Each structure stands twice: as structure tokens, then as C-alpha cells.
Amino acid sequence: MKNGVNGVALGVFIFFFLAVTVMGFLAARWRRADNEHSLDEWGLGGRSFGTWVTWFLLGGDLYTAYTFVAVPAAIYTAGAAGFFAVPYTILVYPLIFTFLPRLWSVSHKHGYVTTSDFVRGRFGSKGLSLAVALTGILATMPYIALQLVGIQAVLDVMGVGGGENTNWFVKDLPLLIAFGVLAAYTYSSGLRAPALIAFVKDTLIYIVIAVAIIYIPIKLGGFEDIFAKAGEKFTKAGAGGLVPAPAGQWTYATLALGSALALFMYPHSITATLSSRSREVIRRNTTILPLYSLMLGLLALLGFMAIAAGVNVTNGQLAIPQLFEDMFPDWFTGVAFAAIGIGALVPAAIMSIAAANLFTRNIYKDFIRPDATPKQEAQVSKLVSLLVKVGALVFVLTMDKTVAINFQLLGGIWILQTFPSLVGGLFTRWFHRWALLAGWAVGMVYGTAAAYGVASPTQKHFGGSAKEIPGIGEIGYIGLTAFVLNVAVTVVLTFALKALKAPEGLDETSPADYTADAGDAGVQVELPPATAGAGH
């Protein structure tokens, strides 16, 4: 590790950071609508984005700074077990191809802004809608925190903010500044800011990966040497390896499947989806987004390259930033760090907007102020997006970073429990609303309690996301076990409640709503074609 501040890398990093900050504020004027004071405008970009804008936005949303830092870091420390992220992003696209267009159609027809809006409309249950909203906000907070951890890893390697003994305020000041800027342009520009910045972020990431995957192996003597050195390290350590150990295969498979089911339950995934202007845009995106999975596979290999390059860090999150600093010229290290830093800002902005929309529509409007005007809704969302970011910042500044990683996995356990209400509701109304609420509660309680009981070398509780699956005896992802319990309870109680003829609640949707497209009878295109057309 180099001593002091890497001035050239820092200069390049600041240049790109300032450029995207200016873009973030200018985004408020990008394709501005006549009525900008509404959640459709601020929180969904006017529902006007075409194929490419949506692709960059979804990519910027799902492939975060933490993908850049955490997936290779997992491979650096644990070997091939960390590759579970690659099959899960492959599994997810056929899955979302079946339900996302349906969600887009019914949301566009009824003006739904959040998943909770849909759940309330479909099942006629404010209680179930509230449960989905609270789960979404809860699961999003640590996810935003992890974006900040990604920025902090880059700043640490650049030597900004001093060492471990530095006063906490001086150490975290660069992060506080970055976060203040993010909060300001999200507040002013809403979803248009991350949509515009996503172009820069993805371009930088693709350039960095293309260079890294060719340049670094040449410097290290080729992939054969890289795999040999990685294998040697894992053999000596007696943990990890180039293939998952037989004992870890259930964990690998359940983590991949559970993560795939959870990914598009997150509010930010849905926010990016609902911002697109037609059903066809969503269908196209599910077929071209797997390009990012290829990128993720190449990214993951950086973990093995860090081992072969002799990178030695106690905190695995620093492995890839340190690899870049060791292998690249200083100016290109700055470009790579900018890609990671901007890669954190885009999803953090979308996540805070998504969580704010949930609060505004499904807590504030449903329970506090039912007569809120669209302008008041937008104002509340803007303020809550700031509060969500502050909450995430407190998370990063006060908690051990290893805890933050495991809390993100806990977020996956939680958000997966909304799957039966959302995806189930898109295809059938057979499930009873009270049964769905009971199933959700059982999944949440079991998942949280099981994760609380997992210890690790650094902490007593929430030390991991895998535990023995009851009845099977294998170690598996807690989220998937909780999900199976959730579905079982929901099915059994639905039979019971239907037998008792419990009130079903009013369904405000109709079968035709699930296949409606913009321009169909009774389905508005939010923005006039001259404005909306810029999305293609």
C-alpha cells in the first residue's frame, strides 16, 4: 500500500465527481414536464424513459459500487463460493420477464408508484400494503449504507481522510461531502439525476473492466498463473477454493436462488422499472440486461487477480481498489476509482427515492394525510429521501463494516418475504389477504431470529446469512428457508380462511389491466410524444 495521498488519482476522481455533480443538477431541466410537482415526475421521471435510458438506469440500479467491491472481495477471501452472484443474475432475467411487464401495465393503468400501491389495490388491504412498505424501507437502508462503504473503500486506498487514529470527523469528512452533494441533487432533480448519471457510470465501468481483464493478466503472467496462485493460497489457508466445497454447495445454490427471487422485490428495482414509458421497453430490457451478468463474471475474476498480485489487506473490501492502485498508472487508477464512486451514487440516489416514495404513498397518504395533493406528496418524498440518506449515513459511521455486509444480506431475507404478495398477486387473487399478512409475519420473524443467531469471528449476532435448513440438515440461505415457511403458512391459512368465508377485500384491478400498454384505450401516455421520444 502506498503511503500518503495519491494526488493524481485523487485529481482524476474529483474531476469526474464534479462532472456528475453538475449533470445531477442539470438533470432537473432534462425533459422537464409542465407539471413537475408530482411523484410521477420527481419519483418516476415522468414515466417517460425509453429502452436505452431504462437499460442504463436498471443497470446503474442493480450493479452497484458494492458489486464492484464486494463480489470480487468475497472471491478474494472465500474463493469460488463468492461466484454465487453470477448464476443468480442469470436466473433473475427469465423470472422477471414473466412478471415485470404485468406489474408495469397494471401500475401504469392505475397510477401506482410503488409495489405497496399495487398490493393495496389488488387485495383491498391497507395493512398488507403497510407491511410491504415497511419491509421495503427497512431492507433499503442497509443497501444504501453499503454504497457508502464502497465510496469509503476507494477514499481509504487513495489515502484521503487519514488513518485509523485520525479524528472521526476528519476521517469521514470526504464521505460526508460526497453524501451532501448526492442528497442535494437527488432532492432537486429526482429520478432524472441518476438516469442521466448512469450513462457516465456504466461507460466508465465498461472501460475499466475491459482494460483490467486484458491488462492485469498480461502483467501477472496470464490466467493460468492467476488461478495457480489463487489455488495455492486457498490450499495453504485450508479455506475457500477454486470450486465450492461439497459442504458449501447447498449454501451456494440456495443463496443464488434466494437472491434471484429477492432482487426485483427491492423498491429501487421497481422504481426504475415503472419509470419506463411502455411495456415493450421492459420486455426488451429483460433480454439485454444479461450483458451486465457477463460484466459481473469478469469483475468477479478480479478477486483471483488480487491474490495473484500479492495484494494483502485485512479488510477484503479494500482488495480491488488496492489492486487497481498497485497495477494501473495513477491517472487510470483515478478513472477506476471514479467508476466505483459514481457507481455508488447512482443506486444510492434511486434507493433513497424508492424508499421515500413508499413512505409518502403508503404511510403518509394512507394513514396520516389521505387528502394530500400531488405537490404535497412530492414535497414529502423529497424530505424523506434526505432522512433515508441520513439514516444510512449513521449506519456507516457508527457500525462495524462487517456488520454492514451482513445487514445487507439480512435485507435480502426481509425483502424476499414480500414475494408472495407482489408476484403472487400479479397472477392470481387466490391467496387471502390475511393469510399473506400472516405468512409475511412468520417469514420475517423466523428470518430475523435465525440471522440473529448466526455468530462470526467478529460479532455475536447477524454474523452471516446461512444456517441449517430444518428437516434437511444442510446449511442454506436463511432468506429462502423463511420464504418457504412464508408460502406454506399463506397456503394453509388461505384454505382455512376461505372455508370460514372471511371477507376477501375489494380488487380494484381487472384482467385486462395486466396486459395494457401506453396508448391503449383508457391508458394515458404521461408525456406528449415530442417530449417522451427522447428516450429511444
C-alpha positions in Angstrom: 0.0 0.0 0.0 1.4 3.4 -1.0 1.9 5.9 1.7 0.2 9.3 1.7 -2.4 10.7 -0.7 -2.3 9.6 -4.4 -2.6 13.1 -5.8 -3.0 12.2 -9.5 -5.7 9.5 -8.8 -7.5 11.9 -6.4 -7.4 14.7 -9.0 -9.0 12.5 -11.7 -11.5 11.2 -9.2 -12.6 14.7 -8.2 -12.8 15.8 -11.9 -15.3 13.0 -12.6 -17.1 13.5 -9.4 -17.6 17.3 -10.1 -18.7 16.4 -13.7 -21.5 14.1 -12.5 -22.5 16.6 -9.8 -23.1 19.2 -12.5 -25.0 16.6 -14.5 -27.1 15.8 -11.4 -28.3 19.4 -11.0 -28.8 19.9 -14.8 -30.9 16.8 -14.9 -33.8 18.7 -13.3 -34.2 20.5 -16.7 -33.8 17.3 -18.8 -37.2 16.6 -20.5 -39.0 18.6 -17.9 -42.8 18.3 -17.9 -45.4 21.0 -17.4 -46.4 19.7 -14.0 -43.2 18.8 -12.2 -44.7 18.8 -8.7 -45.8 15.2 -8.5 -44.4 11.8 -7.6 -44.8 10.7 -11.3 -42.4 13.4 -12.2 -40.0 13.6 -9.3 -40.0 9.9 -8.3 -40.5 8.2 -11.7 -39.0 10.7 -14.2 -42.4 11.3 -15.8 -42.7 7.5 -16.6 -41.1 8.6 -19.9 -37.8 6.6 -20.3 -37.2 4.6 -23.4 -35.2 1.4 -23.9 -31.7 2.7 -23.5 -32.3 5.1 -20.7 -34.2 2.3 -18.8 -31.3 -0.1 -19.5 -28.7 2.2 -18.1 -30.9 3.1 -15.2 -31.7 -0.5 -14.3 -28.0 -1.4 -14.8 -27.0 1.5 -12.6 -29.5 0.4 -10.1 -28.7 -3.3 -9.8 -24.9 -3.3 -10.5 -23.7 -1.1 -7.7 -20.4 0.1 -6.3 -20.7 -2.8 -4.0 -20.9 -5.2 -6.9 -17.5 -3.7 -7.9 -16.1 -4.1 -4.4 -18.0 -6.9 -2.6 -18.3 -9.7 -5.2 -14.5 -9.8 -6.0 -13.8 -9.2 -2.3 -15.8 -12.4 -1.5 -13.8 -14.3 -4.0 -10.6 -12.8 -2.7 -11.4 -14.1 0.8 -13.5 -17.2 0.2 -12.8 -18.4 -3.3 -15.4 -19.7 -5.8 -18.2 -19.5 -3.2 -18.4 -15.8 -4.0 -19.4 -16.6 -7.6 -23.0 -17.3 -6.4 -23.7 -13.7 -7.6 -23.1 -14.7 -11.3 -25.7 -17.5 -11.6 -28.3 -15.5 -9.6 -28.1 -12.6 -12.1 -28.6 -15.2 -14.9 -31.6 -16.8 -13.1 -33.3 -13.5 -12.4 -34.0 -12.4 -16.0 -36.3 -15.2 -17.2 -38.1 -14.8 -13.9 -38.7 -11.0 -14.3 -39.7 -11.5 -17.9 -42.8 -13.3 -16.7 -44.0 -10.7 -14.1 -42.4 -7.2 -14.6 -44.4 -6.4 -17.8 -47.6 -7.3 -15.9 -46.6 -5.0 -13.0 -45.8 -2.2 -15.4 -49.1 -2.5 -17.1 -51.3 -2.5 -14.0 -49.3 0.2 -12.4 -49.5 2.4 -15.5 -53.2 1.9 -15.8 -53.9 2.8 -12.1 -51.1 5.3 -11.5 -49.4 3.1 -8.9 -46.0 4.5 -7.9 -44.9 1.6 -5.5 -45.3 -2.1 -5.0 -47.4 -1.3 -1.9 -49.8 0.7 -4.1 -50.4 -2.4 -6.2 -50.8 -4.7 -3.2 -53.4 -2.4 -1.6 -55.3 -2.1 -4.9 -55.2 -5.8 -5.6 -56.1 -7.2 -2.1 -58.0 -4.2 -0.7 -55.8 -4.3 2.4 -54.0 -1.2 3.8 -52.5 -3.5 6.5 -50.8 -5.7 3.9 -49.7 -2.7 1.9 -48.2 -1.2 5.1 -46.3 -4.4 5.8 -44.8 -4.4 2.2 -43.9 -0.7 2.5 -42.2 -1.0 5.9 -40.3 -4.1 4.7 -39.1 -2.2 1.6 -37.9 0.8 3.6 -36.2 -1.4 6.2 -34.4 -3.5 3.6 -33.3 -0.5 1.6 -31.5 1.4 4.4 -28.5 -1.0 4.8 -28.3 -1.3 1.0 -27.8 2.5 0.7 -25.2 2.2 3.6 -23.3 -0.3 1.5 -22.9 2.2 -1.4 -21.2 4.5 1.1 -19.0 1.7 2.2 -17.9 1.3 -1.4 -17.0 5.0 -1.7 -15.2 4.8 1.7 -13.1 1.9 0.4 -11.9 4.0 -2.5 -11.2 7.0 -0.4 -9.2 4.9 2.1 -7.0 3.4 -0.6 -6.4 6.9 -2.1 -5.2 8.0 1.3 -7.9 10.6 1.8 -9.2 11.1 5.4 -6.2 9.9 7.2 -5.5 6.6 9.1 -7.4 4.7 11.7 -6.1 7.0 14.5 -7.4 10.2 12.8 -10.3 12.1 14.4 -13.5 10.5 13.1 -14.8 13.8 11.7 -11.6 14.4 9.6 -11.6 10.7 8.5 -15.2 10.8 7.4 -15.3 14.3 6.0 -14.8 13.4 2.3 -17.6 10.8 2.6 -19.9 13.5 4.3 -19.1 15.9 1.4 -19.9 13.2 -1.2 -23.1 12.4 0.5 -24.2 16.0 0.9 -23.8 16.5 -2.9 -25.8 13.3 -3.6 -28.6 14.5 -1.3 -28.7 17.9 -2.9 -29.0 16.8 -6.5 -31.4 14.0 -5.7 -33.6 16.5 -3.9 -33.6 18.9 -6.8 -33.7 16.5 -9.8 -35.4 13.3 -8.5 -35.0 10.2 -10.7 -33.8 12.1 -13.7 -30.4 12.7 -11.9 -29.4 9.0 -11.6 -30.9 8.3 -15.0 -28.6 10.8 -16.6 -25.5 10.0 -14.5 -26.0 6.2 -15.2 -24.6 6.8 -18.7 -21.3 8.1 -17.3 -21.1 5.4 -14.6 -21.7 2.5 -17.0 -19.4 3.8 -19.6 -16.6 4.2 -17.1 -17.2 0.8 -15.6 -17.1 -0.9 -19.0 -13.9 0.8 -19.9 -12.3 -0.1 -16.6 -13.3 -3.8 -16.8 -12.2 -4.0 -20.5 -8.8 -2.7 -19.5 -8.5 -4.7 -16.3 -9.4 -8.0 -17.8 -6.7 -7.7 -20.5 -4.0 -5.5 -18.9 -3.8 -7.1 -15.4 -3.5 -10.8 -16.6 -0.7 -9.7 -19.0 1.2 -8.1 -16.1 0.6 -11.2 -13.9 1.7 -13.8 -16.5 -1.7 -14.9 -17.8 -4.8 -16.6 -16.3 -3.0 -19.9 -15.8 -0.7 -18.3 -13.3 -3.5 -16.3 -11.7 -5.6 -19.5 -11.0 -2.5 -21.4 -9.9 -1.5 -18.7 -7.3 -5.1 -18.4 -6.1 -5.4 -22.2 -5.7 -2.1 -22.3 -3.8 -3.3 -19.6 -1.4 -6.6 -21.4 -0.6 -4.8 -24.8 -0.2 -2.4 -23.2 2.4 -5.2 -21.4 4.2 -7.4 -24.5 4.3 -10.5 -22.5 3.4 -12.1 -21.5 0.1 -11.0 -22.8 -3.2 -11.4 -22.6 -7.0 -14.6 -24.6 -6.8 -17.2 -24.5 -4.0 -16.5 -27.2 -1.3 -19.1 -30.1 -1.3 -20.3 -29.0 2.2 -21.0 -25.5 0.8 -23.0 -26.5 -2.3 -26.4 -26.2 -0.7 -25.4 -22.8 0.6 -24.2 -21.7 -2.9 -27.4 -22.9 -4.6 -29.9 -21.5 -2.1 -28.1 -18.2 -1.9 -28.2 -17.9 -5.7 -31.9 -18.9 -5.9 -32.9 -16.8 -2.9 -31.0 -13.7 -4.2 -32.5 -14.1 -7.6 -36.1 -14.1 -6.2 -35.3 -11.2 -3.9 -33.6 -8.8 -6.4 -36.7 -7.4 -8.1 -38.6 -7.2 -4.8 -36.4 -4.2 -3.8 -38.2 -0.9 -4.1 -35.4 0.6 -6.2 -35.6 -2.1 -8.9 -39.4 -1.4 -9.2 -38.9 2.4 -9.3 -36.5 2.1 -12.3 -39.0 -0.3 -14.0 -42.0 1.9 -13.5 -40.1 4.9 -14.9 -40.1 3.3 -18.4 -42.7 4.5 -20.9 -44.1 1.3 -22.3 -44.5 -2.4 -21.6 -42.3 -3.2 -24.6 -39.4 -1.3 -23.0 -39.5 -3.7 -20.0 -39.6 -6.8 -22.2 -36.6 -5.6 -24.3 -34.7 -4.8 -21.1 -35.1 -8.2 -19.7 -33.5 -9.6 -22.8 -30.5 -7.2 -23.0 -29.7 -6.7 -19.2 -27.9 -10.1 -19.1 -25.0 -8.3 -20.7 -24.4 -7.0 -17.2 -24.1 -10.6 -15.9 -21.2 -11.1 -18.3 -19.6 -8.0 -16.8 -20.2 -9.3 -13.3 -18.4 -12.6 -14.2 -15.4 -10.7 -15.4 -15.5 -8.5 -12.4 -15.5 -11.5 -10.1 -12.2 -12.7 -11.5 -10.5 -9.6 -10.1 -10.7 -11.3 -6.7 -8.3 -14.1 -8.0 -6.1 -11.4 -9.7 -5.8 -9.6 -6.4 -4.4 -12.8 -4.8 -2.0 -13.4 -7.7 -0.8 -9.8 -7.5 0.1 -10.2 -3.8 -2.5 -7.7 -2.5 -2.5 -8.1 1.2 -5.3 -6.3 3.1 -7.1 -7.2 6.3 -10.4 -5.7 5.1 -11.4 -7.6 2.0 -13.4 -4.7 0.7 -10.1 -2.8 0.0 -8.7 -5.7 -2.1 -9.9 -4.4 -5.5 -9.3 -0.7 -5.0 -5.8 -1.7 -3.8 -5.3 -4.0 -6.9 -6.1 -1.0 -9.1 -3.7 1.3 -7.3 -0.9 -1.3 -7.5 -1.4 -2.3 -11.1 -2.6 0.8 -13.0 -0.8 4.1 -13.7 -2.0 6.8 -11.3 -4.2 8.6 -13.8 -6.1 5.4 -14.8 -6.4 4.4 -11.1 -8.3 7.7 -10.8 -10.7 6.6 -13.6 -11.2 3.2 -11.9 -11.9 4.8 -8.6 -14.3 7.3 -10.2 -16.2 4.4 -11.7 -16.6 2.8 -8.3 -17.5 6.1 -6.6 -20.1 7.1 -9.3 -21.3 3.5 -9.3 -22.2 4.1 -5.6 -24.0 7.4 -6.2 -26.4 6.2 -8.9 -28.0 3.3 -6.9 -27.9 5.3 -3.6 -30.0 8.0 -5.3 -32.5 5.6 -6.7 -32.8 3.7 -3.5 -33.5 6.8 -1.4 -36.1 7.9 -3.9 -37.8 4.5 -3.8 -37.9 4.3 0.0 -39.2 7.9 0.1 -42.0 7.0 -2.4 -43.0 4.1 -0.2 -43.2 6.3 2.9 -45.2 9.0 1.1 -47.7 6.9 -0.7 -48.2 4.0 1.7 -47.7 5.6 5.2 -48.2 9.4 4.9 -51.1 9.3 2.4 -52.8 6.1 3.6 -52.6 6.8 7.3 -51.6 10.4 8.1 -53.0 12.7 5.3 -55.4 11.0 2.9 -56.2 14.3 1.2 -52.6 15.1 0.3 -52.2 16.8 -3.1 -49.7 15.6 -5.7 -47.5 18.6 -4.9 -47.5 17.8 -1.2 -46.7 14.1 -1.9 -43.7 15.2 -4.0 -42.5 17.6 -1.2 -42.8 14.8 1.5 -40.9 12.4 -0.7 -38.1 14.9 -1.2 -37.7 15.4 2.5 -37.9 11.7 3.3 -35.3 10.9 0.7 -32.9 13.1 2.7 -33.9 11.4 6.0 -33.3 7.9 4.5 -29.8 9.0 3.4 -29.0 10.4 6.9 -30.2 7.1 8.4 -27.9 5.2 6.0 -25.0 7.6 6.8 -25.5 6.9 10.6 -25.3 3.2 9.8 -21.9 3.6 8.1 -20.4 5.9 10.6 -21.4 4.0 13.7 -21.4 0.3 12.7 -18.6 -2.1 12.0 -18.3 -2.6 8.3 -18.5 -6.4 8.6 -21.9 -5.9 10.3 -23.0 -3.7 7.4 -22.3 -6.5 4.9 -24.3 -9.0 6.9 -27.1 -6.5 7.4 -27.4 -6.2 3.6 -27.9 -10.0 3.5 -30.5 -9.5 6.2 -32.1 -7.0 3.9 -32.4 -9.8 1.3 -34.0 -12.1 3.9 -36.6 -9.4 4.7 -37.5 -8.2 1.2 -38.0 -11.8 0.0 -41.0 -12.1 2.3 -42.9 -9.6 0.1 -42.7 -12.0 -2.9 -46.0 -13.9 -2.4 -48.0 -10.7 -2.1 -46.4 -9.0 -5.1 -45.7 -11.7 -7.6 -48.5 -14.0 -6.4 -50.9 -11.0 -6.7 -49.8 -10.4 -10.3 -51.0 -13.8 -11.4 -53.8 -14.8 -9.0 -56.1 -13.5 -6.3 -56.5 -16.9 -4.7 -54.3 -16.0 -1.7 -56.3 -14.4 1.1 -55.0 -11.0 2.3 -54.9 -12.1 5.9 -53.1 -15.3 5.0 -50.5 -13.2 3.1 -50.0 -11.0 6.1 -49.6 -13.9 8.5 -47.1 -15.6 6.1 -45.2 -12.4 5.8 -45.0 -12.1 9.6 -43.8 -15.7 10.1 -41.1 -15.3 7.4 -39.9 -12.0 8.9 -39.8 -13.4 12.5 -38.1 -16.6 11.5 -35.6 -14.9 9.1 -34.7 -12.2 11.6 -34.4 -14.6 14.6 -32.3 -17.2 12.6 -29.9 -14.5 11.3 -29.6 -13.0 14.8 -28.4 -16.4 16.0 -25.6 -16.6 13.5 -22.2 -15.8 15.0 -18.9 -15.0 13.2 -15.4 -14.3 14.3 -16.1 -10.6 14.5 -19.6 -10.5 16.0 -22.0 -12.5 18.1 -25.2 -11.8 16.1 -26.0 -11.3 12.4 -22.7 -12.8 11.5 -23.9 -14.4 8.3 -26.9 -15.3 6.2 -26.7 -19.2 6.1 -28.0 -21.6 8.7 -29.1 -25.3 8.9 -32.3 -25.9 7.0 -34.8 -27.5 9.3 -35.6 -31.1 8.3 -32.8 -31.3 5.7 -29.7 -30.8 7.8 -27.8 -28.9 5.1 -26.6 -25.4 5.5 -28.7 -23.0 3.4 -29.7 -19.3 2.9 -31.9 -18.2 5.7 -34.0 -16.0 3.3 -35.1 -18.9 1.2 -36.0 -21.1 4.2 -38.1 -18.2 5.6 -39.7 -17.8 2.2 -40.7 -21.5 2.1 -42.2 -21.1 5.6 -44.0 -17.9 4.5 -45.6 -19.7 1.5 -46.6 -22.7 3.5 -48.4 -20.6 6.1 -50.0 -18.5 3.4 -51.4 -21.5 1.6 -52.7 -23.3 4.7 -54.3 -20.2 6.1 -55.9 -19.3 2.7 -57.7 -22.7 2.7 -58.8 -22.1 6.3 -60.0 -18.5 5.7 -61.8 -19.4 2.5 -63.6 -22.2 4.4 -64.6 -19.7 7.0 -65.7 -17.3 4.3 -63.6 -14.5 5.7 -64.0 -11.1 3.8 -61.7 -11.0 0.8 -61.3 -7.3 0.3 -62.0 -5.3 -2.9 -59.9 -5.9 -6.0 -59.7 -2.6 -8.0 -57.9 -4.2 -10.9 -59.3 -6.1 -13.9 -57.7 -8.9 -16.0 -57.2 -6.5 -19.0 -55.1 -4.2 -16.8 -52.3 -6.7 -16.7 -51.6 -6.6 -20.4 -52.5 -2.9 -21.0 -49.8 -0.7 -22.8 -49.3 3.0 -23.1 -51.7 4.3 -25.8 -54.4 1.7 -25.3 -57.9 2.9 -24.6 -58.0 4.4 -21.1 -54.2 4.2 -20.7 -52.6 7.6 -20.8 -49.1 8.2 -22.1 -47.9 10.6 -19.3 -45.8 12.9 -21.5 -46.6 14.1 -25.1 -44.7 12.1 -27.7 -42.4 15.1 -28.6 -41.0 15.1 -25.1 -41.1 11.4 -24.3 -39.5 10.4 -27.6 -36.0 11.4 -26.4 -35.8 8.2 -24.5 -35.0 6.0 -27.5 
